[in-house]
Amino acid sequence: MAEPKRKTSKARRDKRRSNVWKLDLPGMSKCPKCGEYNLSHRVCRECGNYNGKEIIKKEA
């Protein structure tokens, strides 16, 4: 097996183990028509609108 040429420093080791690079929760945005929170760039589940257009017909 290959052996490391040099010792990994504490800073490099801890930087690799940190949670800085991990993703957060996906961005939520308010629907401009009904005001419900939904994932951005997706059709609103409540009213069926996307980008100001009715994509899915919803019964009132």
C-alpha positions as CSV (number, residue, x, y, z in Angstrom):
1,M,0.0,0.0,0.0
2,A,1.1,3.5,-0.7
3,E,2.0,5.7,2.3
4,P,1.5,9.5,2.5
5,K,4.6,11.5,1.7
6,R,3.8,14.1,4.3
7,K,1.6,14.5,7.4
8,T,-1.7,16.1,6.8
9,S,-1.9,19.4,8.8
10,K,-4.7,19.9,11.3
11,A,-6.0,22.9,9.3
12,R,-6.2,20.8,6.1
13,R,-7.8,17.9,7.9
14,D,-10.4,20.0,9.7
15,K,-11.2,22.0,6.5
16,R,-12.0,18.7,4.8
17,R,-14.2,17.5,7.7
18,S,-16.1,20.8,8.1
19,N,-19.7,21.3,7.1
20,V,-19.0,24.5,5.1
21,W,-19.2,22.8,1.7
22,K,-22.5,20.9,2.4
23,L,-25.7,22.2,0.8
24,D,-28.4,23.9,2.9
25,L,-32.1,23.4,2.5
26,P,-33.3,24.2,-1.0
27,G,-34.4,27.8,-1.7
28,M,-38.0,28.4,-0.9
29,S,-39.9,31.3,-2.4
30,K,-43.4,32.7,-2.0
31,C,-45.9,32.2,-4.9
32,P,-46.8,35.7,-6.2
33,K,-50.4,34.7,-6.7
34,C,-51.4,32.7,-3.6
35,G,-48.5,33.5,-1.2
36,E,-47.7,29.8,-0.4
37,Y,-44.1,28.8,0.0
38,N,-42.8,26.4,-2.7
39,L,-39.5,25.4,-4.3
40,S,-38.2,28.0,-6.7
41,H,-38.4,27.1,-10.4
42,R,-41.3,24.7,-9.8
43,V,-45.1,24.9,-10.3
44,C,-47.0,26.0,-7.2
45,R,-48.8,23.0,-5.7
46,E,-51.6,25.2,-4.3
47,C,-52.7,27.3,-7.3
48,G,-50.9,25.6,-10.2
49,N,-49.2,28.7,-11.5
50,Y,-45.6,29.1,-12.7
51,N,-44.0,32.3,-14.1
52,G,-47.4,34.1,-14.0
53,K,-49.2,31.5,-16.1
54,E,-51.7,28.8,-15.1
55,I,-50.0,25.5,-15.8
56,I,-52.2,23.1,-13.8
57,K,-56.0,23.7,-13.6
58,K,-56.9,23.7,-9.9
59,E,-60.5,23.6,-8.6
60,A,-61.3,26.4,-6.1
